[in-house]
Amino acid sequence: MEKNYIWQGEYGKRSHLKVSFKELLKEQDSSSLEMLAIFVNNNPYNFEFYIAVVYDIPKEEHVEKMIGLFENAGLVLRNDLTSEVNRATSRENEIEAKVDALIGDAPEIMDSLPELIDVINNHAEIIEGKVDKVIGKELSTNDYTTAEKEKLAGLSNYDDADVRSLISSLTLEVNALKERVSALETPAA
């Protein structure tokens, strides 16, 4: 059973719907009916009138009553819009479930600022190793010690020409060996 229903009515003929709305709201409680909303487009080039009915936990008799009331009042159920809203709501519920699974009990554990402050105070060891900002210094400053500067000056760039030459000659030798093995494995004609 769907949770969302979008109905379309005639823009100029809507005052008679008050009776249907009153009856619907009188008979259905908030444990089932979550929202009854009216959307009016007053653009003179495209006058429109829509009603959105949203159920939290839809009861079959409530939905049937709503459909009967609205059809008798001349409203048209917009299945295209209803399907799109239900699809989007379903996706939203799926995402919400994934988020709930990720955060687990966090909302219950730390649902208020005082509790969060307590957690921080009780786990101070986590933040003890942090480094305070030094005024006048940015993320990268040249403030090496003399020992660090001498160590860096003593380093030379690595030249891998010898290694590359060795790899190249070994590759040639391996290819030559493969050819010889292949020749030995091939039967003579």
C-alpha positions as CSV (number, residue, x, y, z in Angstrom):
1,M,0.0,0.0,0.0
2,E,1.3,3.4,-1.0
3,K,2.1,6.1,1.6
4,N,1.8,9.1,-0.7
5,Y,-1.0,10.2,-3.0
6,I,-1.1,13.3,-5.3
7,W,-4.6,14.5,-6.4
8,Q,-5.4,17.1,-9.0
9,G,-8.5,19.3,-8.9
10,E,-10.0,22.1,-10.9
11,Y,-8.4,25.4,-10.0
12,G,-11.7,27.4,-10.1
13,K,-13.8,24.7,-8.3
14,R,-12.3,23.9,-5.0
15,S,-14.5,25.3,-2.2
16,H,-16.7,22.2,-2.2
17,L,-13.7,20.2,-1.0
18,K,-13.9,21.6,2.5
19,V,-16.5,19.0,3.4
20,S,-14.3,16.2,2.1
21,F,-11.3,17.5,4.0
22,K,-13.2,17.8,7.3
23,E,-14.6,14.3,7.0
24,L,-11.1,12.9,6.2
25,L,-9.5,14.7,9.1
26,K,-12.3,13.8,11.5
27,E,-12.1,10.1,10.8
28,Q,-8.3,9.6,10.5
29,D,-5.8,10.2,13.3
30,S,-2.2,11.3,13.2
31,S,-1.0,7.7,13.7
32,S,-2.1,7.0,10.2
33,L,-2.6,10.3,8.3
34,E,0.6,12.3,8.5
35,M,-0.1,15.2,6.1
36,L,-2.8,16.8,4.0
37,A,-1.4,19.6,2.0
38,I,-2.9,21.9,-0.7
39,F,-0.7,23.3,-3.5
40,V,-2.1,26.1,-5.6
41,N,-0.3,27.6,-8.6
42,N,-1.7,31.1,-9.2
43,N,0.4,31.7,-12.4
44,P,-2.2,33.1,-14.9
45,Y,-0.6,31.1,-17.7
46,N,-1.0,27.8,-15.8
47,F,-3.5,27.7,-13.0
48,E,-3.1,24.5,-11.0
49,F,-4.6,22.9,-7.9
50,Y,-3.1,19.8,-6.2
51,I,-3.6,18.0,-2.9
52,A,-1.0,15.8,-1.3
53,V,-2.0,13.1,1.1
54,V,0.8,11.4,3.1
55,Y,0.3,8.5,5.4
56,D,2.9,7.5,8.0
57,I,1.5,4.0,8.6
58,P,-1.3,3.7,6.1
59,K,-4.4,1.7,7.2
60,E,-6.3,0.1,4.3
61,E,-9.7,1.5,5.5
62,H,-8.2,5.0,5.7
63,V,-6.8,4.9,2.3
64,E,-10.0,3.5,0.8
65,K,-12.0,6.2,2.5
66,M,-9.7,8.9,1.2
67,I,-9.8,7.6,-2.3
68,G,-13.6,7.4,-2.2
69,L,-14.0,10.9,-0.8
70,F,-11.7,12.5,-3.3
71,E,-13.0,10.6,-6.3
72,N,-16.6,11.6,-5.3
73,A,-15.4,15.2,-5.0
74,G,-14.2,15.1,-8.7
75,L,-10.5,15.0,-8.0
76,V,-8.2,13.0,-10.2
77,L,-5.5,10.7,-8.7
78,R,-2.2,11.6,-10.5
79,N,-0.6,8.2,-10.7
80,D,2.4,9.6,-12.5
81,L,3.2,12.1,-9.7
82,T,2.2,9.7,-7.0
83,S,4.6,7.0,-8.3
84,E,7.4,9.6,-8.5
85,V,6.9,10.8,-5.0
86,N,6.7,7.2,-3.7
87,R,9.9,6.3,-5.5
88,A,11.7,9.3,-4.1
89,T,10.4,8.6,-0.6
90,S,11.5,5.0,-0.9
91,R,15.0,6.1,-1.9
92,E,15.0,8.6,0.9
93,N,14.1,5.9,3.4
94,E,16.8,3.6,2.0
95,I,19.4,6.4,2.4
96,E,18.2,7.1,5.9
97,A,18.5,3.4,6.8
98,K,22.1,3.3,5.5
99,V,23.0,6.4,7.5
100,D,21.4,4.9,10.6
101,A,23.4,1.8,10.1
102,L,26.6,3.8,9.8
103,I,26.2,5.9,12.9
104,G,24.6,3.1,15.0
105,D,23.9,4.2,18.5
106,A,25.6,7.6,18.2
107,P,22.4,9.6,18.3
108,E,21.4,7.9,21.6
109,I,24.9,8.2,23.1
110,M,25.7,11.8,22.2
111,D,22.4,13.5,21.6
112,S,23.1,16.7,23.4
113,L,25.9,19.2,23.7
114,P,26.6,18.6,27.4
115,E,27.1,14.9,26.7
116,L,29.4,15.7,23.9
117,I,31.4,18.0,26.2
118,D,31.6,15.2,28.8
119,V,32.9,12.7,26.2
120,I,35.6,15.2,25.2
121,N,36.6,15.9,28.8
122,N,36.7,12.2,29.6
123,H,38.8,11.4,26.6
124,A,41.4,14.2,26.9
125,E,44.2,11.8,26.0
126,I,43.0,11.8,22.4
127,I,43.7,15.6,22.0
128,E,46.8,15.8,24.3
129,G,49.1,15.3,21.3
130,K,47.7,18.1,19.3
131,V,50.1,21.0,18.3
132,D,49.0,24.5,19.0
133,K,49.3,27.1,16.2
134,V,52.3,29.4,16.5
135,I,51.5,33.0,15.6
136,G,53.4,34.1,12.6
137,K,54.0,30.6,11.3
138,E,52.1,29.1,8.4
139,L,51.8,25.4,7.3
140,S,55.2,25.5,5.7
141,T,58.0,27.7,7.2
142,N,61.8,27.4,6.7
143,D,62.8,27.1,10.4
144,Y,65.2,24.1,10.2
145,T,67.8,23.6,12.9
146,T,71.5,23.9,11.9
147,A,71.9,20.1,12.3
148,E,68.9,19.5,9.9
149,K,70.3,21.9,7.4
150,E,73.7,20.2,7.4
151,K,72.1,16.7,7.1
152,L,70.1,17.9,4.1
153,A,73.2,19.6,2.5
154,G,75.0,16.3,2.7
155,L,72.5,14.4,0.7
156,S,73.1,14.0,-3.0
157,N,70.6,13.3,-5.8
158,Y,70.3,9.6,-6.6
159,D,71.6,8.6,-10.0
160,D,70.0,5.4,-11.2
161,A,71.8,5.2,-14.6
162,D,73.9,2.2,-13.5
163,V,70.9,0.3,-12.3
164,R,69.0,1.0,-15.5
165,S,72.0,-0.2,-17.5
166,L,72.2,-3.4,-15.5
167,I,68.5,-4.1,-15.9
168,S,68.8,-3.6,-19.6
169,S,71.7,-6.0,-20.0
170,L,70.0,-8.6,-17.8
171,T,66.8,-8.3,-19.9
172,L,68.9,-9.0,-23.0
173,E,70.5,-12.0,-21.4
174,V,67.2,-13.4,-20.3
175,N,65.7,-13.0,-23.8
176,A,68.8,-14.8,-25.3
177,L,68.4,-17.7,-22.8
178,K,64.7,-18.0,-23.6
179,E,65.6,-18.3,-27.3
180,R,68.1,-21.0,-26.6
181,V,65.7,-23.0,-24.4
182,S,63.0,-22.6,-27.1
183,A,65.4,-23.9,-29.7
184,L,66.3,-26.9,-27.5
185,E,62.7,-27.8,-26.9
186,T,61.8,-27.6,-30.6
187,P,62.2,-31.1,-32.2
188,A,64.6,-31.3,-35.1
189,A,62.9,-31.9,-38.5
